[in-house]
Structures are given as C-alpha cells and as structure tokens.
Amino acid sequence: MPEYTVYLYIYDLSRGIASLLSPTLLGRQIDGVWHTSVVVYNREYFYGSGGVNYCCPGGTMLGEPMEKLHVGKTEIPHNIFLDHVRELGSSSFRGEHYKLFEHNCNTFSSEVTTFLTGCGIPAHITDLPSNVLRTPFGQMIRAAVENIKVNPASRSDQNI
C-alpha cells in the first residue's frame, strides 16, 4: 500500500508583529498568530470563512509558510480522504461555522491530521486563542475581533 507524507504548513498572520508586541499587550510572549493548513497528496487543504479549500502547496494568498512541519505518513487512499474532507466541508467546517477563537483553521488542521496520521497539531497552536483570551487585553478585544472572517483563499484556489 502506498504511503503519503503529511505536512502541517504554519503561517504567522501577524508577520512577526505578535512576537514583538505580545509582551506589552498581553503580559506574555506569543510567537505568532497562527494559520495552519495540511499538505498531502500534493495539495494544501485549509479552512476559513469561505469553507474548506485546497490549492497547490504554498499557493494561498499567504505565500510560503513560515514552517513546514512533518506530521507523519498515511496509507489512507486519496479518494477516501476526499470523501472525508467533503463531509467535513458540508457539515462542521462550513464557512458560516468559522469562529476565530473557537472553530478555525487550526481546528480543521488538527481534525485532518488526526484522521490521516492519528496525531493532532502542536498544542502551542491550538491553545493560542484560549491563552490570549485569558489575558485582560484578550478579554478587551474579544468582542471586536471574534467575528472577523479569515479566508486565505486566492482566486485560483478550489472549494471542496
């Protein structure tokens, strides 16, 4: 049975600003505002307010990722994976279900990597929203930013 390599592409939406300003604003260091996607079967799969999409690896409007983390390998055939992702995209990961702090690209990436490899994504990524919200500044900005819609798709990306 063929094996397919699974990568987590990690982008810093703040482009370094979070690392510089977080000690002052949050009272703790955060290294980035993370957007993640999963690369497998020579495609990059991601979730945002536009739903589940895919593109060529590194082909989102975010450009090249800050880090390409090897998650593992999978023997799940591409067609089985596509069925699973389509089901996710038509149920729990529809665009209107996107919530910046609770149900976002990192939630999707963790779900997909767990399906493919049995491993989720690093906790420092999935725990970031709750860590920010536990600060006074996080509570202050929550109402202003929790309904922001993030959609890193470009015109050439495909919706699942």
MIVO-564577 format. One record per residue (C-alpha): residue number from 0; residue in three letters; chain; x, y, z. Coordinates in Angstrom, 3 decimals. Example, Ala and Ser with C-alpha at 12.3 -4.5 7.8 and 13.67 -1.06 7.14 Angstrom:
BEGIN
0/ALA/A/12.300/-4.500/7.800
1/SER/A/13.670/-1.060/7.140
% end
This chain:
BEGIN
0/MET/A/0.000/0.000/0.000
1/PRO/A/1.432/3.433/-0.912
2/GLU/A/2.329/5.919/1.802
3/TYR/A/1.750/9.657/1.560
4/THR/A/3.652/12.278/3.527
5/VAL/A/1.588/14.703/5.626
6/TYR/A/2.835/18.206/6.434
7/LEU/A/1.413/20.997/8.552
8/TYR/A/2.064/24.364/6.917
9/ILE/A/2.318/27.091/9.561
10/TYR/A/1.849/30.769/8.727
11/ASP/A/2.174/33.772/11.044
12/LEU/A/-0.708/36.083/10.145
13/SER/A/0.950/38.881/12.133
14/ARG/A/4.206/38.570/10.152
15/GLY/A/6.281/38.941/13.328
16/ILE/A/4.287/41.730/14.988
17/ALA/A/2.758/39.414/17.630
18/SER/A/6.206/38.374/18.789
19/LEU/A/7.243/41.993/19.211
20/LEU/A/4.100/43.404/20.833
21/SER/A/2.703/40.485/22.841
22/PRO/A/4.808/41.028/25.987
23/THR/A/3.499/44.599/26.254
24/LEU/A/-0.105/43.949/25.220
25/LEU/A/-0.674/40.515/26.744
26/GLY/A/1.903/40.359/29.509
27/ARG/A/3.252/37.147/27.961
28/GLN/A/5.186/36.151/24.883
29/ILE/A/3.432/34.675/21.875
30/ASP/A/5.480/33.988/18.795
31/GLY/A/2.782/34.423/16.157
32/VAL/A/-0.870/34.450/15.184
33/TRP/A/-1.039/31.039/13.597
34/HIS/A/-2.859/29.949/10.475
35/THR/A/-2.330/26.321/9.527
36/SER/A/-3.128/24.065/6.635
37/VAL/A/-2.478/20.424/5.788
38/VAL/A/-0.419/19.373/2.792
39/VAL/A/-0.977/15.856/1.490
40/TYR/A/-1.497/14.283/-1.966
41/ASN/A/0.337/17.310/-3.443
42/ARG/A/-2.420/19.709/-2.318
43/GLU/A/-2.740/22.223/0.508
44/TYR/A/-6.074/21.920/2.357
45/PHE/A/-7.286/24.719/4.628
46/TYR/A/-10.369/26.157/6.314
47/GLY/A/-11.567/29.719/6.634
48/SER/A/-14.735/31.743/6.424
49/GLY/A/-15.079/30.567/2.810
50/GLY/A/-15.253/26.935/3.925
51/VAL/A/-12.787/24.165/3.090
52/ASN/A/-10.490/24.889/0.144
53/TYR/A/-7.384/23.500/-1.480
54/CYS/A/-4.617/24.764/-3.715
55/CYS/A/-1.103/23.864/-4.804
56/PRO/A/1.231/23.812/-1.780
57/GLY/A/2.245/27.368/-0.876
58/GLY/A/-0.363/28.749/-3.280
59/THR/A/-2.645/30.627/-0.879
60/MET/A/-2.597/34.396/-0.730
61/LEU/A/-0.344/33.956/2.336
62/GLY/A/2.535/32.784/0.130
63/GLU/A/5.177/30.482/1.548
64/PRO/A/4.653/29.201/5.108
65/MET/A/6.922/30.168/7.971
66/GLU/A/7.350/26.479/8.793
67/LYS/A/6.634/23.143/7.135
68/LEU/A/6.199/20.621/9.939
69/HIS/A/6.367/16.926/9.036
70/VAL/A/3.384/15.343/10.823
71/GLY/A/3.799/11.783/9.595
72/LYS/A/2.707/9.412/6.876
73/THR/A/-0.653/7.986/5.899
74/GLU/A/-1.803/4.981/3.919
75/ILE/A/-5.317/6.371/3.511
76/PRO/A/-6.137/6.476/-0.209
77/HIS/A/-6.740/9.888/-1.744
78/ASN/A/-10.374/9.135/-2.632
79/ILE/A/-11.192/8.128/0.980
80/PHE/A/-9.536/11.317/2.214
81/LEU/A/-11.511/13.442/-0.272
82/ASP/A/-14.776/11.833/0.872
83/HIS/A/-13.863/12.671/4.481
84/VAL/A/-12.894/16.269/3.700
85/ARG/A/-16.044/16.811/1.628
86/GLU/A/-18.118/15.547/4.561
87/LEU/A/-16.301/17.950/6.901
88/GLY/A/-16.804/20.800/4.422
89/SER/A/-20.536/20.158/4.185
90/SER/A/-21.095/19.744/7.924
91/SER/A/-18.937/21.015/10.783
92/PHE/A/-16.500/23.015/8.621
93/ARG/A/-18.886/25.038/6.507
94/GLY/A/-17.827/28.663/6.114
95/GLU/A/-20.594/30.004/8.326
96/HIS/A/-19.349/27.833/11.216
97/TYR/A/-15.982/29.636/11.286
98/LYS/A/-15.184/31.276/14.640
99/LEU/A/-11.819/32.991/15.027
100/PHE/A/-11.237/31.862/18.628
101/GLU/A/-13.077/28.530/18.772
102/HIS/A/-13.546/26.834/15.388
103/ASN/A/-10.885/27.901/12.930
104/CYS/A/-8.188/26.747/10.531
105/ASN/A/-6.237/25.128/13.371
106/THR/A/-9.284/23.130/14.478
107/PHE/A/-9.616/21.878/10.897
108/SER/A/-5.905/21.082/10.548
109/SER/A/-5.935/19.109/13.789
110/GLU/A/-9.026/17.163/12.693
111/VAL/A/-7.453/16.319/9.319
112/THR/A/-4.011/15.352/10.646
113/THR/A/-5.646/13.156/13.298
114/PHE/A/-7.695/11.421/10.587
115/LEU/A/-4.620/10.884/8.405
116/THR/A/-1.918/10.070/10.954
117/GLY/A/-3.517/9.679/14.384
118/CYS/A/-1.685/12.835/15.543
119/GLY/A/-3.134/16.301/16.039
120/ILE/A/-1.225/19.544/15.636
121/PRO/A/1.038/21.130/18.288
122/ALA/A/-0.734/22.408/21.405
123/HIS/A/1.023/25.793/21.279
124/ILE/A/-1.007/26.418/18.107
125/THR/A/-4.389/25.049/19.201
126/ASP/A/-4.116/26.606/22.678
127/LEU/A/-3.188/30.095/21.458
128/PRO/A/-6.736/31.544/21.297
129/SER/A/-7.621/30.461/24.836
130/ASN/A/-4.244/31.687/26.126
131/VAL/A/-4.858/35.115/24.593
132/LEU/A/-8.421/35.264/25.924
133/ARG/A/-7.170/34.589/29.464
134/THR/A/-5.391/37.955/29.457
135/PRO/A/-7.051/41.311/30.234
136/PHE/A/-6.185/42.548/26.739
137/GLY/A/-7.666/39.380/25.208
138/GLN/A/-10.934/39.962/27.050
139/MET/A/-10.949/43.575/25.931
140/ILE/A/-10.518/42.756/22.220
141/ARG/A/-12.674/39.612/22.128
142/ALA/A/-15.907/41.342/21.124
143/ALA/A/-14.133/43.382/18.458
144/VAL/A/-12.321/40.501/16.757
145/GLU/A/-14.238/37.272/17.415
146/ASN/A/-16.409/37.697/14.320
147/ILE/A/-13.525/38.514/11.967
148/LYS/A/-13.647/36.190/8.991
149/VAL/A/-10.334/34.832/7.735
150/ASN/A/-10.232/33.411/4.232
151/PRO/A/-6.727/32.886/2.840
152/ALA/A/-8.061/31.575/-0.477
153/SER/A/-6.893/33.186/-3.678
154/ARG/A/-8.809/33.262/-6.933
155/SER/A/-7.104/30.085/-8.141
156/ASP/A/-7.995/28.009/-5.069
157/GLN/A/-10.650/25.327/-5.262
158/ASN/A/-13.531/24.913/-2.840
159/ILE/A/-14.166/21.366/-1.617
% end
